[in-house]
Amino acid sequence: MGYQGSDTKVLETQSAPEIAAAMRSEEVDLALLAPV
Amino acid sequence: MIEAAGIPTVTLNIIWAYHRIVGMPRVAAIEHPFGRPYGGVGGAETQRAVLRAALHMFETAREPGQVEHLPFVWPEPPAETRWHPAEPSPIIAWIKQRAKPQWRSHASGLRARRICARQAELTPARARSKAPACPDAPM
């Protein structure tokens, strides 16, 4: 996802929906997120 | 949005209290340094154990926003940390140069307010009414 800055518009309207759609199409069962 | 797509998530989180601000469905809290949530470089055994413990939360979590504190302790105290690179990353360099004075100011403001509040507790009520008010909490 990369650095998002303070404006979350791209994250909310583009990045996250595309990531979620890709994960659904790949039949992902769960996601373990690990911010570093 | 990942959760909304029907995919459950667990966040392995170093700053677990942050979830109170942004909201995270499930938090596996771990007291490891930044950049090393799973463990040290080459520490496959610890990394595997952290991974399994975090994955286990998918089975055990029972309510939204649940936080589970994982029982892992970083092997060296912060003052003795040896894994930082000789040249800091751009964000760390920026924090050291610019943000640190702000944090210091914030911390000293908080300290002054706590000391003032404690002094007010110990001061008799009659004298307290003549004392200057404690400073506001810094933003």
Backbone of each chain as nested JSON, in Angstrom:
{
  "chains": [
    {"id": "A", "residues": [
      {"number": 1, "name": "MET", "atoms": {"N": [0.846, -1.199, 0.0], "CA": [0.0, 0.0, 0.0], "C": [0.876, 1.241, 0.0]}},
      {"number": 2, "name": "GLY", "atoms": {"N": [1.998, 1.178, 0.706], "CA": [2.928, 2.296, 0.689], "C": [2.493, 3.462, 1.544]}},
      {"number": 3, "name": "TYR", "atoms": {"N": [3.287, 4.513, 1.497], "CA": [3.003, 5.706, 2.302], "C": [1.766, 6.411, 1.762]}},
      {"number": 4, "name": "GLN", "atoms": {"N": [0.846, 6.752, 2.642], "CA": [-0.421, 7.335, 2.214], "C": [-0.538, 8.828, 2.485]}},
      {"number": 5, "name": "GLY", "atoms": {"N": [0.341, 9.375, 3.272], "CA": [0.225, 10.794, 3.58], "C": [-0.974, 11.071, 4.45]}},
      {"number": 6, "name": "SER", "atoms": {"N": [-1.313, 12.325, 4.588], "CA": [-2.428, 12.677, 5.46], "C": [-3.761, 12.642, 4.73]}},
      {"number": 7, "name": "ASP", "atoms": {"N": [-3.726, 12.61, 3.399], "CA": [-4.966, 12.538, 2.63], "C": [-5.269, 11.077, 2.335]}},
      {"number": 8, "name": "THR", "atoms": {"N": [-6.323, 10.573, 2.947], "CA": [-6.629, 9.144, 2.814], "C": [-7.569, 8.854, 1.641]}},
      {"number": 9, "name": "LYS", "atoms": {"N": [-7.823, 9.868, 0.793], "CA": [-8.795, 9.689, -0.281], "C": [-8.403, 8.536, -1.222]}},
      {"number": 10, "name": "VAL", "atoms": {"N": [-7.132, 8.525, -1.65], "CA": [-6.677, 7.481, -2.574], "C": [-6.769, 6.113, -1.912]}},
      {"number": 11, "name": "LEU", "atoms": {"N": [-6.407, 6.082, -0.63], "CA": [-6.477, 4.821, 0.119], "C": [-7.916, 4.304, 0.157]}},
      {"number": 12, "name": "GLU", "atoms": {"N": [-8.849, 5.208, 0.468], "CA": [-10.24, 4.793, 0.655], "C": [-10.944, 4.481, -0.659]}},
      {"number": 13, "name": "THR", "atoms": {"N": [-10.636, 5.256, -1.715], "CA": [-11.416, 5.114, -2.951], "C": [-10.726, 4.258, -3.998]}},
      {"number": 14, "name": "GLN", "atoms": {"N": [-9.41, 4.026, -3.844], "CA": [-8.709, 3.316, -4.903], "C": [-7.904, 2.117, -4.368]}},
      {"number": 15, "name": "SER", "atoms": {"N": [-6.904, 2.423, -3.509], "CA": [-5.978, 1.364, -3.094], "C": [-6.686, 0.216, -2.377]}},
      {"number": 16, "name": "ALA", "atoms": {"N": [-7.373, 0.557, -1.283], "CA": [-7.977, -0.49, -0.452], "C": [-9.036, -1.293, -1.213]}},
      {"number": 17, "name": "PRO", "atoms": {"N": [-9.939, -0.643, -1.972], "CA": [-10.91, -1.454, -2.727], "C": [-10.237, -2.399, -3.724]}},
      {"number": 18, "name": "GLU", "atoms": {"N": [-9.165, -1.922, -4.381], "CA": [-8.478, -2.797, -5.345], "C": [-7.78, -3.959, -4.644]}},
      {"number": 19, "name": "ILE", "atoms": {"N": [-7.188, -3.657, -3.486], "CA": [-6.53, -4.721, -2.717], "C": [-7.56, -5.747, -2.246]}},
      {"number": 20, "name": "ALA", "atoms": {"N": [-8.678, -5.253, -1.738], "CA": [-9.723, -6.156, -1.247], "C": [-10.274, -7.006, -2.387]}},
      {"number": 21, "name": "ALA", "atoms": {"N": [-10.48, -6.393, -3.556], "CA": [-11.002, -7.148, -4.699], "C": [-10.0, -8.212, -5.141]}},
      {"number": 22, "name": "ALA", "atoms": {"N": [-8.724, -7.851, -5.155], "CA": [-7.695, -8.818, -5.556], "C": [-7.639, -9.979, -4.569]}},
      {"number": 23, "name": "MET", "atoms": {"N": [-7.738, -9.657, -3.278], "CA": [-7.688, -10.71, -2.265], "C": [-8.891, -11.637, -2.393]}},
      {"number": 24, "name": "ARG", "atoms": {"N": [-10.069, -11.046, -2.675], "CA": [-11.278, -11.859, -2.838], "C": [-11.149, -12.778, -4.058]}},
      {"number": 25, "name": "SER", "atoms": {"N": [-10.607, -12.227, -5.141], "CA": [-10.468, -13.038, -6.36], "C": [-9.459, -14.171, -6.165]}},
      {"number": 26, "name": "GLU", "atoms": {"N": [-8.519, -13.965, -5.263], "CA": [-7.529, -15.014, -4.98], "C": [-7.983, -15.929, -3.845]}},
      {"number": 27, "name": "GLU", "atoms": {"N": [-9.217, -15.724, -3.404], "CA": [-9.824, -16.558, -2.36], "C": [-8.995, -16.582, -1.082]}},
      {"number": 28, "name": "VAL", "atoms": {"N": [-8.554, -15.413, -0.672], "CA": [-7.799, -15.267, 0.561], "C": [-8.736, -15.525, 1.744]}},
      {"number": 29, "name": "ASP", "atoms": {"N": [-8.299, -16.331, 2.683], "CA": [-9.133, -16.684, 3.846], "C": [-8.987, -15.665, 4.978]}},
      {"number": 30, "name": "LEU", "atoms": {"N": [-7.795, -15.134, 5.155], "CA": [-7.553, -14.207, 6.26], "C": [-6.298, -13.395, 5.942]}},
      {"number": 31, "name": "ALA", "atoms": {"N": [-6.121, -12.311, 6.677], "CA": [-4.946, -11.465, 6.446], "C": [-4.335, -11.083, 7.779]}},
      {"number": 32, "name": "LEU", "atoms": {"N": [-3.038, -11.297, 7.888], "CA": [-2.295, -10.864, 9.067], "C": [-1.507, -9.617, 8.675]}},
      {"number": 33, "name": "LEU", "atoms": {"N": [-1.891, -8.495, 9.266], "CA": [-1.261, -7.213, 8.917], "C": [-0.166, -6.922, 9.936]}},
      {"number": 34, "name": "ALA", "atoms": {"N": [0.964, -6.47, 9.45], "CA": [2.081, -6.204, 10.359], "C": [2.75, -4.879, 10.004]}},
      {"number": 35, "name": "PRO", "atoms": {"N": [2.169, -3.763, 10.472], "CA": [2.833, -2.484, 10.225], "C": [4.196, -2.465, 10.898]}},
      {"number": 36, "name": "VAL", "atoms": {"N": [5.19, -1.948, 10.233], "CA": [6.539, -1.956, 10.784], "C": [6.925, -0.569, 11.267]}}
    ]},
    {"id": "B", "residues": [
      {"number": 1, "name": "MET", "atoms": {"N": [-11.687, -2.076, 4.828], "CA": [-12.319, -2.523, 3.584], "C": [-12.038, -4.0, 3.317]}},
      {"number": 2, "name": "ILE", "atoms": {"N": [-10.894, -4.472, 3.829], "CA": [-10.593, -5.899, 3.688], "C": [-11.593, -6.705, 4.508]}},
      {"number": 3, "name": "GLU", "atoms": {"N": [-11.872, -6.218, 5.722], "CA": [-12.875, -6.891, 6.56], "C": [-14.251, -6.818, 5.893]}},
      {"number": 4, "name": "ALA", "atoms": {"N": [-14.549, -5.656, 5.315], "CA": [-15.844, -5.494, 4.654], "C": [-15.991, -6.45, 3.477]}},
      {"number": 5, "name": "ALA", "atoms": {"N": [-14.85, -6.863, 2.914], "CA": [-14.88, -7.82, 1.807], "C": [-15.025, -9.249, 2.309]}},
      {"number": 6, "name": "GLY", "atoms": {"N": [-15.135, -9.415, 3.633], "CA": [-15.349, -10.742, 4.197], "C": [-14.071, -11.469, 4.564]}},
      {"number": 7, "name": "ILE", "atoms": {"N": [-12.957, -10.725, 4.613], "CA": [-11.674, -11.356, 4.95], "C": [-11.26, -10.887, 6.336]}},
      {"number": 8, "name": "PRO", "atoms": {"N": [-11.272, -11.769, 7.335], "CA": [-10.895, -11.348, 8.692], "C": [-9.424, -10.972, 8.768]}},
      {"number": 9, "name": "THR", "atoms": {"N": [-9.118, -10.001, 9.63], "CA": [-7.734, -9.54, 9.78], "C": [-7.319, -9.555, 11.249]}},
      {"number": 10, "name": "VAL", "atoms": {"N": [-6.044, -9.802, 11.449], "CA": [-5.386, -9.569, 12.737], "C": [-4.229, -8.636, 12.454]}},
      {"number": 11, "name": "THR", "atoms": {"N": [-4.066, -7.618, 13.287], "CA": [-2.942, -6.696, 13.116], "C": [-1.911, -6.973, 14.195]}},
      {"number": 12, "name": "LEU", "atoms": {"N": [-0.729, -7.366, 13.757], "CA": [0.391, -7.541, 14.686], "C": [0.948, -6.145, 14.935]}},
      {"number": 13, "name": "ASN", "atoms": {"N": [0.751, -5.647, 16.144], "CA": [0.96, -4.218, 16.347], "C": [1.946, -3.902, 17.456]}},
      {"number": 14, "name": "ILE", "atoms": {"N": [2.892, -3.038, 17.127], "CA": [3.891, -2.599, 18.099], "C": [3.317, -1.499, 18.99]}},
      {"number": 15, "name": "ILE", "atoms": {"N": [2.491, -0.631, 18.382], "CA": [1.839, 0.435, 19.167], "C": [0.372, 0.06, 19.282]}},
      {"number": 16, "name": "TRP", "atoms": {"N": [0.107, -0.903, 20.14], "CA": [-1.239, -1.48, 20.146], "C": [-2.314, -0.472, 20.53]}},
      {"number": 17, "name": "ALA", "atoms": {"N": [-1.975, 0.518, 21.374], "CA": [-2.992, 1.495, 21.803], "C": [-3.48, 2.334, 20.629]}},
      {"number": 18, "name": "TYR", "atoms": {"N": [-2.712, 2.353, 19.547], "CA": [-3.103, 3.124, 18.358], "C": [-4.458, 2.644, 17.812]}},
      {"number": 19, "name": "HIS", "atoms": {"N": [-4.781, 1.407, 18.071], "CA": [-6.038, 0.874, 17.543], "C": [-7.245, 1.595, 18.141]}},
      {"number": 20, "name": "ARG", "atoms": {"N": [-7.051, 2.201, 19.327], "CA": [-8.155, 2.95, 19.927], "C": [-8.486, 4.188, 19.101]}},
      {"number": 21, "name": "ILE", "atoms": {"N": [-7.507, 4.7, 18.352], "CA": [-7.726, 5.887, 17.527], "C": [-8.293, 5.493, 16.166]}},
      {"number": 22, "name": "VAL", "atoms": {"N": [-7.68, 4.532, 15.53], "CA": [-8.064, 4.213, 14.154], "C": [-9.04, 3.039, 14.058]}},
      {"number": 23, "name": "GLY", "atoms": {"N": [-9.091, 2.214, 15.093], "CA": [-9.993, 1.074, 15.073], "C": [-9.398, -0.09, 14.31]}},
      {"number": 24, "name": "MET", "atoms": {"N": [-9.137, -1.168, 14.986], "CA": [-8.634, -2.389, 14.349], "C": [-9.467, -3.547, 14.887]}},
      {"number": 25, "name": "PRO", "atoms": {"N": [-9.912, -4.435, 14.01], "CA": [-10.805, -5.517, 14.454], "C": [-10.177, -6.419, 15.515]}},
      {"number": 26, "name": "ARG", "atoms": {"N": [-8.93, -6.805, 15.294], "CA": [-8.229, -7.677, 16.246], "C": [-6.771, -7.25, 16.282]}},
      {"number": 27, "name": "VAL", "atoms": {"N": [-6.232, -7.159, 17.486], "CA": [-4.841, -6.711, 17.626], "C": [-4.04, -7.742, 18.405]}},
      {"number": 28, "name": "ALA", "atoms": {"N": [-2.959, -8.197, 17.782], "CA": [-1.974, -9.019, 18.493], "C": [-0.848, -8.062, 18.878]}},
      {"number": 29, "name": "ALA", "atoms": {"N": [-0.84, -7.637, 20.13], "CA": [0.12, -6.624, 20.578], "C": [1.447, -7.275, 20.921]}},
      {"number": 30, "name": "ILE", "atoms": {"N": [2.517, -6.64, 20.472], "CA": [3.837, -7.202, 20.744], "C": [4.808, -6.072, 21.08]}},
      {"number": 31, "name": "GLU", "atoms": {"N": [5.631, -6.289, 22.083], "CA": [6.585, -5.261, 22.506], "C": [7.937, -5.511, 21.849]}},
      {"number": 32, "name": "HIS", "atoms": {"N": [7.955, -5.328, 20.549], "CA": [9.181, -5.412, 19.772], "C": [9.462, -4.032, 19.18]}},
      {"number": 33, "name": "PRO", "atoms": {"N": [10.712, -3.77, 18.792], "CA": [11.02, -2.446, 18.23], "C": [10.46, -2.274, 16.822]}},
      {"number": 34, "name": "PHE", "atoms": {"N": [10.386, -1.003, 16.396], "CA": [9.939, -0.709, 15.036], "C": [10.79, -1.467, 14.027]}},
      {"number": 35, "name": "GLY", "atoms": {"N": [10.154, -1.934, 12.996], "CA": [10.86, -2.629, 11.936], "C": [11.128, -4.092, 12.228]}},
      {"number": 36, "name": "ARG", "atoms": {"N": [10.804, -4.541, 13.437], "CA": [11.088, -5.926, 13.811], "C": [9.9, -6.577, 14.521]}},
      {"number": 37, "name": "PRO", "atoms": {"N": [8.685, -6.444, 13.965], "CA": [7.542, -6.989, 14.712], "C": [7.632, -8.495, 14.933]}},
      {"number": 38, "name": "TYR", "atoms": {"N": [8.238, -9.199, 13.986], "CA": [8.317, -10.657, 14.133], "C": [9.533, -11.122, 14.924]}},
      {"number": 39, "name": "GLY", "atoms": {"N": [10.542, -10.256, 15.02], "CA": [11.756, -10.653, 15.72], "C": [12.985, -10.152, 14.99]}},
      {"number": 40, "name": "GLY", "atoms": {"N": [14.138, -10.517, 15.488], "CA": [15.386, -10.046, 14.911], "C": [15.714, -10.724, 13.59]}},
      {"number": 41, "name": "VAL", "atoms": {"N": [16.616, -10.101, 12.852], "CA": [17.07, -10.67, 11.582], "C": [17.725, -12.024, 11.846]}},
      {"number": 42, "name": "GLY", "atoms": {"N": [17.286, -13.033, 11.121], "CA": [17.848, -14.374, 11.282], "C": [17.245, -15.163, 12.43]}},
      {"number": 43, "name": "GLY", "atoms": {"N": [16.348, -14.54, 13.178], "CA": [15.732, -15.227, 14.318], "C": [14.513, -16.02, 13.904]}},
      {"number": 44, "name": "ALA", "atoms": {"N": [14.74, -17.031, 13.077], "CA": [13.625, -17.772, 12.485], "C": [12.721, -18.404, 13.539]}},
      {"number": 45, "name": "GLU", "atoms": {"N": [13.313, -18.874, 14.619], "CA": [12.508, -19.548, 15.644], "C": [11.512, -18.576, 16.281]}},
      {"number": 46, "name": "THR", "atoms": {"N": [12.015, -17.385, 16.662], "CA": [11.122, -16.374, 17.248], "C": [10.107, -15.896, 16.218]}},
      {"number": 47, "name": "GLN", "atoms": {"N": [10.572, -15.667, 14.99], "CA": [9.656, -15.184, 13.949], "C": [8.512, -16.174, 13.734]}},
      {"number": 48, "name": "ARG", "atoms": {"N": [8.838, -17.452, 13.717], "CA": [7.814, -18.48, 13.529], "C": [6.848, -18.512, 14.723]}},
      {"number": 49, "name": "ALA", "atoms": {"N": [7.4, -18.363, 15.915], "CA": [6.561, -18.395, 17.116], "C": [5.621, -17.186, 17.148]}},
      {"number": 50, "name": "VAL", "atoms": {"N": [6.127, -16.01, 16.765], "CA": [5.28, -14.808, 16.732], "C": [4.188, -14.981, 15.683]}},
      {"number": 51, "name": "LEU", "atoms": {"N": [4.573, -15.484, 14.514], "CA": [3.595, -15.704, 13.446], "C": [2.483, -16.644, 13.922]}},
      {"number": 52, "name": "ARG", "atoms": {"N": [2.87, -17.739, 14.554], "CA": [1.86, -18.708, 15.017], "C": [0.966, -18.107, 16.094]}},
      {"number": 53, "name": "ALA", "atoms": {"N": [1.574, -17.316, 16.993], "CA": [0.78, -16.705, 18.06], "C": [-0.221, -15.708, 17.48]}},
      {"number": 54, "name": "ALA", "atoms": {"N": [0.222, -14.945, 16.49], "CA": [-0.688, -13.974, 15.862], "C": [-1.802, -14.688, 15.102]}},
      {"number": 55, "name": "LEU", "atoms": {"N": [-1.438, -15.752, 14.387], "CA": [-2.457, -16.512, 13.654], "C": [-3.456, -17.172, 14.61]}},
      {"number": 56, "name": "HIS", "atoms": {"N": [-2.964, -17.557, 15.793], "CA": [-3.834, -18.201, 16.778], "C": [-5.0, -17.291, 17.178]}},
      {"number": 57, "name": "MET", "atoms": {"N": [-4.762, -15.981, 17.057], "CA": [-5.821, -15.051, 17.463], "C": [-7.052, -15.15, 16.559]}},
      {"number": 58, "name": "PHE", "atoms": {"N": [-6.866, -15.64, 15.344], "CA": [-8.04, -15.842, 14.483], "C": [-8.995, -16.854, 15.119]}},
      {"number": 59, "name": "GLU", "atoms": {"N": [-8.456, -17.757, 15.902], "CA": [-9.299, -18.766, 16.557], "C": [-9.853, -18.271, 17.888]}},
      {"number": 60, "name": "THR", "atoms": {"N": [-9.092, -17.421, 18.57], "CA": [-9.467, -17.085, 19.951], "C": [-10.249, -15.776, 20.09]}},
      {"number": 61, "name": "ALA", "atoms": {"N": [-10.12, -14.866, 19.127], "CA": [-10.784, -13.565, 19.254], "C": [-12.3, -13.748, 19.299]}},
      {"number": 62, "name": "ARG", "atoms": {"N": [-12.93, -13.05, 20.246], "CA": [-14.368, -13.227, 20.436], "C": [-15.168, -11.942, 20.297]}},
      {"number": 63, "name": "GLU", "atoms": {"N": [-14.48, -10.78, 20.309], "CA": [-15.236, -9.529, 20.257], "C": [-14.474, -8.486, 19.436]}},
      {"number": 64, "name": "PRO", "atoms": {"N": [-15.182, -7.503, 18.868], "CA": [-14.528, -6.47, 18.058], "C": [-13.531, -5.663, 18.89]}},
      {"number": 65, "name": "GLY", "atoms": {"N": [-12.41, -5.343, 18.288], "CA": [-11.403, -4.529, 18.97], "C": [-10.603, -5.268, 20.012]}},
      {"number": 66, "name": "GLN", "atoms": {"N": [-10.699, -6.568, 20.032], "CA": [-9.992, -7.348, 21.052], "C": [-8.481, -7.21, 20.898]}},
      {"number": 67, "name": "VAL", "atoms": {"N": [-7.802, -7.033, 22.021], "CA": [-6.347, -6.927, 22.035], "C": [-5.798, -8.11, 22.826]}},
      {"number": 68, "name": "GLU", "atoms": {"N": [-4.885, -8.834, 22.216], "CA": [-4.211, -9.921, 22.92], "C": [-2.725, -9.583, 22.995]}},
      {"number": 69, "name": "HIS", "atoms": {"N": [-2.202, -9.539, 24.2], "CA": [-0.788, -9.206, 24.379], "C": [0.042, -10.48, 24.259]}},
      {"number": 70, "name": "LEU", "atoms": {"N": [0.858, -10.523, 23.235], "CA": [1.672, -11.716, 23.007], "C": [2.842, -11.744, 23.996]}},
      {"number": 71, "name": "PRO", "atoms": {"N": [3.188, -12.922, 24.465], "CA": [4.172, -13.031, 25.554], "C": [5.623, -13.066, 25.072]}},
      {"number": 72, "name": "PHE", "atoms": {"N": [5.99, -12.117, 24.207], "CA": [7.363, -12.086, 23.704], "C": [8.075, -10.85, 24.238]}},
      {"number": 73, "name": "VAL", "atoms": {"N": [9.314, -11.028, 24.626], "CA": [10.115, -9.927, 25.165], "C": [11.351, -9.777, 24.294]}},
      {"number": 74, "name": "TRP", "atoms": {"N": [11.597, -8.548, 23.825], "CA": [12.786, -8.301, 23.015], "C": [14.02, -8.575, 23.871]}},
      {"number": 75, "name": "PRO", "atoms": {"N": [15.016, -9.277, 23.326], "CA": [16.105, -9.782, 24.174], "C": [17.086, -8.734, 24.701]}},
      {"number": 76, "name": "GLU", "atoms": {"N": [17.082, -7.536, 24.169], "CA": [18.044, -6.547, 24.656], "C": [17.331, -5.251, 25.029]}},
      {"number": 77, "name": "PRO", "atoms": {"N": [17.798, -4.545, 26.071], "CA": [17.17, -3.279, 26.431], "C": [17.398, -2.232, 25.344]}},
      {"number": 78, "name": "PRO", "atoms": {"N": [16.481, -1.244, 25.212], "CA": [16.582, -0.258, 24.128], "C": [17.944, 0.437, 24.085]}},
      {"number": 79, "name": "ALA", "atoms": {"N": [18.53, 0.71, 25.252], "CA": [19.808, 1.425, 25.268], "C": [20.942, 0.605, 24.665]}},
      {"number": 80, "name": "GLU", "atoms": {"N": [20.747, -0.695, 24.609], "CA": [21.813, -1.564, 24.089], "C": [21.5, -2.094, 22.693]}},
      {"number": 81, "name": "THR", "atoms": {"N": [20.471, -1.505, 22.068], "CA": [20.087, -1.986, 20.75], "C": [21.222, -1.796, 19.751]}},
      {"number": 82, "name": "ARG", "atoms": {"N": [21.55, -2.864, 19.041], "CA": [22.695, -2.813, 18.136], "C": [22.3, -2.95, 16.66]}},
      {"number": 83, "name": "TRP", "atoms": {"N": [21.021, -3.131, 16.386], "CA": [20.662, -3.447, 15.016], "C": [20.339, -2.232, 14.157]}},
      {"number": 84, "name": "HIS", "atoms": {"N": [20.333, -1.028, 14.718], "CA": [20.067, 0.149, 13.89], "C": [21.189, 0.345, 12.876]}},
      {"number": 85, "name": "PRO", "atoms": {"N": [20.868, 0.711, 11.635], "CA": [21.924, 0.941, 10.648], "C": [22.744, 2.18, 11.005]}},
      {"number": 86, "name": "ALA", "atoms": {"N": [23.991, 2.208, 10.539], "CA": [24.867, 3.343, 10.839], "C": [24.276, 4.635, 10.291]}},
      {"number": 87, "name": "GLU", "atoms": {"N": [23.694, 4.535, 9.094], "CA": [23.046, 5.718, 8.502], "C": [21.537, 5.552, 8.636]}},
      {"number": 88, "name": "PRO", "atoms": {"N": [20.852, 6.461, 9.352], "CA": [19.417, 6.271, 9.57], "C": [18.62, 6.443, 8.278]}},
      {"number": 89, "name": "SER", "atoms": {"N": [17.457, 5.821, 8.232], "CA": [16.563, 5.99, 7.088], "C": [16.088, 7.436, 7.047]}},
      {"number": 90, "name": "PRO", "atoms": {"N": [15.591, 7.913, 5.883], "CA": [15.156, 9.321, 5.772], "C": [14.134, 9.73, 6.838]}},
      {"number": 91, "name": "ILE", "atoms": {"N": [13.167, 8.853, 7.141], "CA": [12.142, 9.245, 8.119], "C": [12.737, 9.352, 9.52]}},
      {"number": 92, "name": "ILE", "atoms": {"N": [13.652, 8.44, 9.855], "CA": [14.28, 8.493, 11.175], "C": [15.178, 9.727, 11.283]}},
      {"number": 93, "name": "ALA", "atoms": {"N": [15.893, 10.047, 10.189], "CA": [16.741, 11.245, 10.197], "C": [15.888, 12.491, 10.392]}},
      {"number": 94, "name": "TRP", "atoms": {"N": [14.732, 12.516, 9.729], "CA": [13.836, 13.664, 9.846], "C": [13.312, 13.783, 11.282]}},
      {"number": 95, "name": "ILE", "atoms": {"N": [12.931, 12.659, 11.845], "CA": [12.412, 12.685, 13.217], "C": [13.491, 13.189, 14.181]}},
      {"number": 96, "name": "LYS", "atoms": {"N": [14.716, 12.707, 13.987], "CA": [15.795, 13.121, 14.881], "C": [16.06, 14.619, 14.777]}},
      {"number": 97, "name": "GLN", "atoms": {"N": [15.991, 15.143, 13.555], "CA": [16.321, 16.551, 13.346], "C": [15.184, 17.493, 13.721]}},
      {"number": 98, "name": "ARG", "atoms": {"N": [13.975, 17.143, 13.354], "CA": [12.882, 18.115, 13.433], "C": [11.812, 17.796, 14.456]}},
      {"number": 99, "name": "ALA", "atoms": {"N": [11.452, 16.541, 14.577], "CA": [10.311, 16.224, 15.442], "C": [10.715, 16.121, 16.9]}},
      {"number": 100, "name": "LYS", "atoms": {"N": [11.953, 15.752, 17.151], "CA": [12.352, 15.498, 18.518], "C": [12.17, 16.717, 19.44]}},
      {"number": 101, "name": "PRO", "atoms": {"N": [12.562, 17.936, 18.97], "CA": [12.334, 19.087, 19.855], "C": [10.86, 19.26, 20.222]}},
      {"number": 102, "name": "GLN", "atoms": {"N": [9.973, 18.942, 19.25], "CA": [8.537, 19.053, 19.552], "C": [8.139, 18.039, 20.621]}},
      {"number": 103, "name": "TRP", "atoms": {"N": [8.67, 16.828, 20.501], "CA": [8.344, 15.809, 21.505], "C": [8.875, 16.228, 22.872]}},
      {"number": 104, "name": "ARG", "atoms": {"N": [10.108, 16.781, 22.839], "CA": [10.675, 17.217, 24.118], "C": [9.799, 18.284, 24.745]}},
      {"number": 105, "name": "SER", "atoms": {"N": [9.353, 19.23, 23.916], "CA": [8.498, 20.3, 24.426], "C": [7.201, 19.725, 24.988]}},
      {"number": 106, "name": "HIS", "atoms": {"N": [6.641, 18.777, 24.237], "CA": [5.397, 18.134, 24.673], "C": [5.61, 17.419, 26.01]}},
      {"number": 107, "name": "ALA", "atoms": {"N": [6.715, 16.667, 26.082], "CA": [6.989, 15.896, 27.303], "C": [7.25, 16.82, 28.487]}},
      {"number": 108, "name": "SER", "atoms": {"N": [8.005, 17.896, 28.266], "CA": [8.29, 18.8, 29.387], "C": [7.024, 19.509, 29.833]}},
      {"number": 109, "name": "GLY", "atoms": {"N": [6.123, 19.824, 28.882], "CA": [4.851, 20.438, 29.246], "C": [4.005, 19.517, 30.111]}},
      {"number": 110, "name": "LEU", "atoms": {"N": [3.97, 18.244, 29.707], "CA": [3.213, 17.257, 30.489], "C": [3.803, 17.115, 31.889]}},
      {"number": 111, "name": "ARG", "atoms": {"N": [5.148, 17.061, 31.946], "CA": [5.83, 16.907, 33.235], "C": [5.514, 18.086, 34.149]}},
      {"number": 112, "name": "ALA", "atoms": {"N": [5.585, 19.298, 33.598], "CA": [5.31, 20.495, 34.395], "C": [3.885, 20.476, 34.924]}},
      {"number": 113, "name": "ARG", "atoms": {"N": [2.971, 20.029, 34.096], "CA": [1.564, 20.0, 34.516], "C": [1.348, 18.973, 35.629]}},
      {"number": 114, "name": "ARG", "atoms": {"N": [2.001, 17.804, 35.486], "CA": [1.87, 16.771, 36.524], "C": [2.46, 17.251, 37.847]}},
      {"number": 115, "name": "ILE", "atoms": {"N": [3.617, 17.901, 37.768], "CA": [4.25, 18.405, 38.995], "C": [3.35, 19.452, 39.642]}},
      {"number": 116, "name": "CYS", "atoms": {"N": [2.812, 20.349, 38.82], "CA": [1.942, 21.408, 39.348], "C": [0.694, 20.799, 40.001]}},
      {"number": 117, "name": "ALA", "atoms": {"N": [0.111, 19.799, 39.318], "CA": [-1.084, 19.16, 39.867], "C": [-0.771, 18.462, 41.187]}},
      {"number": 118, "name": "ARG", "atoms": {"N": [0.392, 17.833, 41.259], "CA": [0.779, 17.13, 42.491], "C": [1.013, 18.128, 43.625]}},
      {"number": 119, "name": "GLN", "atoms": {"N": [1.654, 19.257, 43.283], "CA": [1.876, 20.283, 44.298], "C": [0.535, 20.83, 44.803]}},
      {"number": 120, "name": "ALA", "atoms": {"N": [-0.399, 20.975, 43.876], "CA": [-1.719, 21.484, 44.266], "C": [-2.406, 20.521, 45.232]}},
      {"number": 121, "name": "GLU", "atoms": {"N": [-2.218, 19.208, 45.014], "CA": [-2.806, 18.201, 45.904], "C": [-2.239, 18.322, 47.315]}},
      {"number": 122, "name": "LEU", "atoms": {"N": [-0.941, 18.649, 47.381], "CA": [-0.252, 18.687, 48.668], "C": [-0.391, 20.035, 49.369]}},
      {"number": 123, "name": "THR", "atoms": {"N": [-0.934, 21.028, 48.663], "CA": [-1.048, 22.368, 49.228], "C": [-2.381, 22.518, 49.944]}},
      {"number": 124, "name": "PRO", "atoms": {"N": [-2.388, 23.081, 51.15], "CA": [-3.656, 23.308, 51.836], "C": [-4.592, 24.172, 50.99]}},
      {"number": 125, "name": "ALA", "atoms": {"N": [-5.881, 23.908, 51.114], "CA": [-6.867, 24.579, 50.266], "C": [-6.76, 26.097, 50.321]}},
      {"number": 126, "name": "ARG", "atoms": {"N": [-6.515, 26.674, 51.525], "CA": [-6.462, 28.136, 51.654], "C": [-5.304, 28.721, 50.829]}},
      {"number": 127, "name": "ALA", "atoms": {"N": [-4.145, 28.058, 50.881], "CA": [-2.996, 28.537, 50.115], "C": [-3.177, 28.263, 48.623]}},
      {"number": 128, "name": "ARG", "atoms": {"N": [-3.898, 27.186, 48.317], "CA": [-4.076, 26.796, 46.91], "C": [-4.831, 27.872, 46.136]}},
      {"number": 129, "name": "SER", "atoms": {"N": [-5.783, 28.546, 46.801], "CA": [-6.582, 29.546, 46.109], "C": [-5.736, 30.743, 45.665]}},
      {"number": 130, "name": "LYS", "atoms": {"N": [-4.585, 30.936, 46.325], "CA": [-3.723, 32.062, 45.954], "C": [-2.646, 31.653, 44.954]}},
      {"number": 131, "name": "ALA", "atoms": {"N": [-2.492, 30.348, 44.74], "CA": [-1.439, 29.873, 43.844], "C": [-1.859, 30.058, 42.382]}},
      {"number": 132, "name": "PRO", "atoms": {"N": [-0.86, 30.263, 41.493], "CA": [-1.202, 30.385, 40.069], "C": [-1.756, 29.059, 39.543]}},
      {"number": 133, "name": "ALA", "atoms": {"N": [-2.619, 29.155, 38.543], "CA": [-3.221, 27.946, 37.966], "C": [-2.171, 27.133, 37.228]}},
      {"number": 134, "name": "CYS", "atoms": {"N": [-2.396, 25.828, 37.204], "CA": [-1.488, 24.971, 36.45], "C": [-1.629, 25.261, 34.959]}},
      {"number": 135, "name": "PRO", "atoms": {"N": [-0.53, 25.081, 34.196], "CA": [-0.626, 25.309, 32.754], "C": [-1.564, 24.29, 32.122]}},
      {"number": 136, "name": "ASP", "atoms": {"N": [-2.14, 24.687, 30.986], "CA": [-2.992, 23.758, 30.252], "C": [-2.15, 22.629, 29.708]}},
      {"number": 137, "name": "ALA", "atoms": {"N": [-2.805, 21.498, 29.468], "CA": [-2.091, 20.368, 28.878], "C": [-1.665, 20.737, 27.466]}},
      {"number": 138, "name": "PRO", "atoms": {"N": [-0.411, 20.42, 27.084], "CA": [0.02, 20.715, 25.716], "C": [-0.746, 19.874, 24.714]}},
      {"number": 139, "name": "MET", "atoms": {"N": [-0.9, 20.405, 23.52], "CA": [-1.613, 19.679, 22.47], "C": [-0.712, 18.636, 21.854]}}
    ]}
  ]
}
